[in-house]
Amino acid sequence: MAATKKIKTALISVFHKDGLEELLAELHKNGVQFLSTGGTQTFIESLGYPCQKVEDVTTYPSILGGRVKTLHPKIFGGILGRRELESDQQQMAQFEIPEIDLVIVDLYPFEQTVASGADDAAIIEKIDIGGISLIRAGAKNFNDVVIVPSKSEYKPLLEIVQQQGAETTIDQRRWFATQAFGVSSHYDTAIHAWFAK
């Protein structure tokens, strides 16, 4: 079926690593390559899986105290590039942009930070920029990309990979995209409520 897409490369950048181990094992078993940043990369490598650094793709280190890690055309181009569009494929080849087929990301715990009574500066640092952008990009390009926007979706993806291998249908990708926009909407609503208080 033409709408079934294979997962070859996964970008993984998560705050919550609990529950990720089993999913990584299954993806690795199915030949999926991992791309990651910082603590998540260390975690993946500690499990014995090879993992390419995002900064090796972008040629930029994590900068501004970690505020900018994944925000780069080579990462977002890899997620947003339309596989069936020849002009997108040509530009991806021209600029050496790797195709990213799966994005596993979650967001800084904004609501928990507010609830903890943290000061304004600490709360503002928990407004996720890269993560929310990755979620929206992956969801927008659900035609080609699977987006896992929180640890709640680890298990559904695990079950798919166990049953089908590292392949998803268009309906499955649309389901993940729907979850993703729900996560993004909830997050922005919480931030708006805090600013409006």
Stockholm file with secondary structure:
# STOCKHOLM 1.0

chainA/1-197         MAATKKIKTALISVFHKDGLEELLAELHKNGVQFLSTGGTQTFIESLGYPCQKVEDVTTYPSILGGRVKTLHPKIFGGILGRRELESDQQQMAQFEIPEIDLVIVDLYPFEQTVASGADDAAIIEKIDIGGISLIRAGAKNFNDVVIVPSKSEYKPLLEIVQQQGAETTIDQRRWFATQAFGVSSHYDTAIHAWFAK
#=GR chainA/1-197 SS CTTCEECCEEEEECSCCTTHHHHHHHHHHTTCEEEECHHHHHHHHHTTCCEEEHHHHHSCCCBTTTTBSSCSHHHHHHHHCCTTCHHHHHHHHHTTCCCCCEEEECCCCHHHHHHTTCCHHHHHHTSCSHHHHHHHHHHHTTTTCEEECSGGGHHHHHHHHHHHSSEECHHHHHHHHHHHHHHHHHHHHHHHHHHHC
#=GC SS_cons         CTTCEECCEEEEECSCCTTHHHHHHHHHHTTCEEEECHHHHHHHHHTTCCEEEHHHHHSCCCBTTTTBSSCSHHHHHHHHCCTTCHHHHHHHHHTTCCCCCEEEECCCCHHHHHHTTCCHHHHHHTSCSHHHHHHHHHHHTTTTCEEECSGGGHHHHHHHHHHHSSEECHHHHHHHHHHHHHHHHHHHHHHHHHHHC
//
